[in-house]
Amino acid sequence: MTSVWKKSAQSLLAVAAVAASVLFAPAAGHAAPSCSPVAPTEAAAAAAAKACGITVEALDHRFATSSLQVQADGTAVLYVSTYAWTQVSSGYPTTSFWTTNRDAMRSGREYGTTRAWRSFVRFDGLAPVAGTQILNATVTLTLNHSASCAATPVDLWKTQDLTTPATTTWANSLGYWQTKVASVSTAANTTCGSAPHAVTFSGGVTNAVQQKAAGGGADITFGLRALDENDQLQWKKFAPTGAFLEIWYQTA
């Protein structure tokens, strides 16, 4: 009798297993996502991240210096390090510095002179965030040198799109400056023991990127300038490489 009940139980378990495999199998044409840390597209990355509870990179947005990663909760972070930059100077109002003086992004009154400098950075590759809700955004650059040993301010502005950087000058860019979005007080002067370091601007950067995302823009331009362009102690030089824009946004 025991063997009969044992066989009956085994049969019931076998039937249940078959039923479960039918009920919970992926529908035709909808294979279960692979729990890989990379996926071919943003949509595939979002599906895998949600199903597997991991962070997944979208390979269609992987470039030399940029990437897009989707989190398990549906948020994503876009690192944009593809950019164009130029600078302008009041001392050379009609001169373009698109091909010269490329050793630094300059900001403020050049120490020991009456010349003021401003820099523009256009970040490209914002298409993934078009029409999305921006949760947070920051701009990071490396400060290589400041005239002052003590921290002095530098401002980040949202500017007019830098569509013709090769011909941008002090004179023709005076009307580019739209909204100051952030200000940071910092210093980097090796004679005072202050080494070059990363400087991150936040504040109104998120709102500036949200406005650009709402309009579907593919790029966004920010500008660097001193708070007081008559104060030579606010003179700063930023590294021309390594700048990036980090954007957190809601994918769905």
N, C-alpha and C positions, 0 to 999 in steps of 0.2 A: 504493500500500500504506500509506503514511504517513497518508493521509487516512482510510483505513478504520480504522486503530488509533486515530486521534484521535477519530473519531465513536464508536467503541466505548467509549473512556475517558470521553467526555462522557456517554454513556448510563449507564454505571456510576455516575458521580458523581450524576447526576440521580436514579437509583434509590435511592442511599444517602441523599440529602437527603430524599426522600419518607419513607423508613423512619425516619430520625431524627425527622422532624416528628411521625410517628405514635407512636414510642416515648416521646418526651420531652414531648409536648403535655400540658397540664393535663387531668386527668380531667374528664368532663362534670360541670358543677355545681361545679367547684373551680377557678375562675379564678386565675391567678397574682396574688399580692398586689401592689398598687401600691406603689412605693417612694416614698411620700409621707411627709413628716415628721408627718403627722396621720392618724388613723384614727377611725372612728366609735365603736368600742368597745375595751375593754381586750384582748379576745381577738384582734380584728383588728389592733390595734397590736402585740401579741406576735408574731403570724404575720408581719407585714410587717418588724418589726425583725429577726427571725431570718433571713428570706429575703433581706433586702437589706443586712444588716449595718449598720443605722443605728439611731438613737434615734427613737422614734415616740411622739407624744403621743396619749392616748386622749381624744377629745372628749367622751365621756359623763361624764368626771370633771373637765371644765374649768368652773370657777366663777369668780366675780369675783376671788378671791384664792387659789384652790387649783388644783392640776393634778396629772396622773399621766403619767409618761413611762416607757416600756419600753425597756430597752437590748437590744442585739443578743445578749447572752449570757443573756437570759431574766430578768435582774434588773430591778426597777422601782423608781422613786423617787416617793413620794407627798408632795407639799407641801400641808400642811393649814394654812390661814390663816383658816379659819372658826371662830370661837370666841366663847364668852361668858365674862365675867370679873366678879368682884366682890372686895371686900376687907372685912376686919373689924378692929375695934380693941378692945383691952382697956379703953380709956378710955370706950367706949360699948358695953358688952357686949350690949345687946339691940337695937342699932340696925343696920338694914340700909343698906348704902351702894350699893345697886343703882342708884339714881337720883341720888345726890349724891356729891360729891368724886370725880368721874370724870376728873379731869385727870391722874391717875397711879395706877399700881399700887404701893402702898406696902408696905415691908417693914422690920421692925426697930423699935427704940424711937425714936419721933419726937424729933428733936434738941431739947433744952431742955425736954422734958416727961417724964412717966412713962408715957405711952401707948405700947403696942406695937401694931404693925400686921402683918397677914398678908394675902396675896392669893391668890385661886384663879383658875385659867385652865382652862376646859373646851374642849378641841379636839373639834370635830364632824367627821363624814365619814370614819370609819375603816373603813367597810364593805368597801372593796377589799382590805384586808389580812386580813380574817377567815379563819382557818384556814391562813394562810401562815407561812413561816419568815421571821422578821424578822432581817435581817442587821445593821442599824444604825439607830439613831434618836437624834435630838437635838432639843432645844427651844431656840429663840433668841428673845431679847427685847432691847429697847434700854434701856440704863441711861442715864437722863437726869441723875440727880444722886445724890451720896453725901455724907454729912456729913463724911467723912474725905478728906483729900487722898491718904493712903496706902491701898493696897488692903486691904479687909476682907472677910470671908466673907459669902456669902448662900447659903442652901440651897434646893434644889428637892426637893420631896416628892411621892410618889404619894399621892393622897388619895382619900377616898370620892368617888363620882360626884357632881358638883354638879347635882342634879336640880331643886332649887328655889333658884336664885341670888337671886331677888328677896326671899327671906325668910331668907337665910343671915346669921347674926350670930356674934359672938365666942362667946357663950354656947352656942349650939346647934351649933357646929362644932368644939368642942374634941376630940371623938372622931373627927374626919374624917381625921386625919393618920396614914397607914399606914406608909410606908417612905421614908426619906430616900434619894434616888436619885443626887443629885449636889450638889457644892458648888464654888463659884467665888469666888476672892478678886479683887476689882476695885474701881475707884473712877472717879468722873466728877464733877469739881468744877471748874467753869470759873474760879473764883478762883485755882485752883492750876495752871491751864493744862491741865486734863484734860477733854477734850470728851466729850459723849455718844457712846456707841458700842454696837455689838451685843455681847451676852454669850451664849455658847452653852453649854448644859448637856448633858453626854453621860453618861458613867458608867453608872448603872443605868437610864437612860431606855430603852435597848434592851430590857432584860428586862421592864420595866413594860409596854411596848407589846406584847411577845411574849405576856405573860399575857393582856392584853386581846384580842389577836388570836385566841388559842386559845379564848377564851370567846365569840368572835363579837360583842364589844361594838362599838357604833357610835360611841362617844366615849370620851375619857379625860380625867381631871382631874388637874392638877398644882397644887401650892401653893408659894408663896414665903414664906420666913420667915428671920429672922436666926439665925445660929448661937447668939449670946448676946443674948437679948432685953432684957437689962439694960444693954447697952453701946450708948450713943447714937451712938458712932462707926460702928456698923454700920447706921445708918439709910440707906435707899435709896429712890429713886423711879424706877420703870420707866415707859416710855411705854405708854399704854393701847392704842395701835395698833401694827400691824406685827409682832406676835408670830407665830411659826409653828413647826410641828412637821414635821420632815423624817424620812421613813421609807424606808429601803431594804429591799426584801424580794424573795424568790424567787417568781416567778410560776408556775414549773413545775419 
